[in-house]
Amino acid sequence: MFAQFSASFCAVVALGAIVASADPPQLSARQVGDLQCNIDRVKTVGSVIQALVTTRNLTQQLSSDSVNSAHVADITGGLNKAEDGIAVIVAAIFAGQKAPNEARTEVGDGLSTAFDAASNITSTDPDVVANVNQLKTELQEASFAGDNVVDECH
């Protein structure tokens, strides 16, 4: 899962390099986007990667707590859904095609699922509470950056 996300992140970084060196008429403006559009894309992917790392930490911390482990499984499922949507978007960009609306929806739905599941985790352990709060912040940052992609990349 992390390797696939790392590949997606590298693809977005490579996209930035292509944008900097590509002949603009080859790709539509919607796909290439301006600088702010590409910054928001990288922020989205970066925040999702950070959320995956934090989720992995929570998985270890809550391994003996069956109720909260189920919430972590839901978080992982949501992040996997977001990751799948990001992969479709990256593939479309590299193919010079418009990113499908369904893929953007998939990213948003995955982030919402993960956030809702994180909000259901309860613990008195300060380390768990800190990681849950960090995860929720990372998910919100990914969501806000994703919203900015929709607004900026046209």
PEFEN-V394612 format. One record per backbone hydrogen bond with DSSP energy under -1.0 kcal/mol. NH is the residue of the N-H (numbers start at 1). CO is the residue of the C=O. E is the energy in kcal/mol with one decimal. If there is no record, write none. Layout:
[[NH & CO & E] [NH & CO & E]]
This chain:
[[5 & 1 & -2.1] [6 & 2 & -2.8] [7 & 3 & -2.2] [8 & 4 & -2.1] [9 & 5 & -3.0] [10 & 6 & -2.8] [11 & 7 & -2.2] [12 & 8 & -2.1] [13 & 9 & -2.3] [14 & 10 & -2.9] [15 & 11 & -2.2] [16 & 12 & -1.9] [17 & 13 & -1.7] [18 & 14 & -2.6] [19 & 15 & -3.1] [20 & 16 & -2.0] [21 & 17 & -1.4] [22 & 18 & -3.2] [26 & 23 & -2.4] [27 & 24 & -1.2] [32 & 28 & -2.4] [33 & 29 & -2.2] [38 & 34 & -2.1] [39 & 35 & -2.4] [40 & 36 & -2.4] [41 & 37 & -1.9] [42 & 38 & -2.3] [43 & 39 & -2.5] [44 & 40 & -2.2] [45 & 41 & -2.3] [46 & 42 & -3.0] [47 & 43 & -2.5] [48 & 44 & -1.9] [49 & 45 & -2.4] [50 & 46 & -2.4] [51 & 47 & -2.2] [52 & 48 & -2.0] [53 & 49 & -1.9] [54 & 50 & -2.4] [55 & 51 & -2.5] [56 & 52 & -2.1] [57 & 53 & -1.9] [58 & 54 & -2.3] [59 & 55 & -2.5] [60 & 56 & -1.7] [61 & 57 & -2.4] [62 & 58 & -2.5] [65 & 62 & -1.9] [69 & 65 & -2.5] [70 & 66 & -1.5] [71 & 67 & -1.3] [72 & 68 & -2.2] [73 & 69 & -2.1] [74 & 70 & -1.8] [75 & 71 & -2.3] [76 & 72 & -2.7] [77 & 73 & -2.3] [78 & 74 & -2.4] [79 & 75 & -2.7] [80 & 76 & -2.5] [81 & 77 & -2.0] [82 & 78 & -2.3] [83 & 79 & -2.7] [84 & 80 & -2.4] [85 & 81 & -2.1] [86 & 82 & -2.5] [87 & 83 & -2.4] [88 & 84 & -1.8] [89 & 85 & -2.2] [90 & 86 & -2.9] [91 & 87 & -2.3] [92 & 88 & -2.2] [93 & 89 & -2.4] [94 & 90 & -2.4] [95 & 91 & -1.5] [96 & 93 & -1.4] [97 & 92 & -2.9] [104 & 100 & -1.5] [105 & 101 & -2.4] [106 & 102 & -2.3] [107 & 103 & -2.1] [108 & 104 & -2.3] [109 & 105 & -3.0] [110 & 106 & -2.3] [111 & 107 & -2.4] [112 & 108 & -2.3] [113 & 109 & -2.6] [114 & 110 & -2.3] [115 & 111 & -2.5] [116 & 112 & -2.7] [117 & 113 & -2.2] [118 & 114 & -2.4] [119 & 115 & -2.2] [121 & 118 & -1.2] [129 & 125 & -2.5] [130 & 126 & -2.3] [131 & 127 & -2.1] [132 & 128 & -2.8] [133 & 129 & -2.5] [134 & 130 & -2.4] [135 & 131 & -2.7] [136 & 132 & -2.6] [137 & 133 & -2.1] [138 & 134 & -2.5] [139 & 135 & -2.6] [140 & 136 & -2.3] [141 & 137 & -2.6] [142 & 138 & -2.3] [143 & 139 & -2.3] [144 & 140 & -3.0] [145 & 141 & -2.5] [146 & 142 & -2.4] [147 & 143 & -2.4] [148 & 144 & -2.1] [149 & 145 & -1.9] [150 & 146 & -1.9] [151 & 147 & -2.0] [152 & 148 & -3.4] [153 & 149 & -2.6] [154 & 152 & -1.7]]
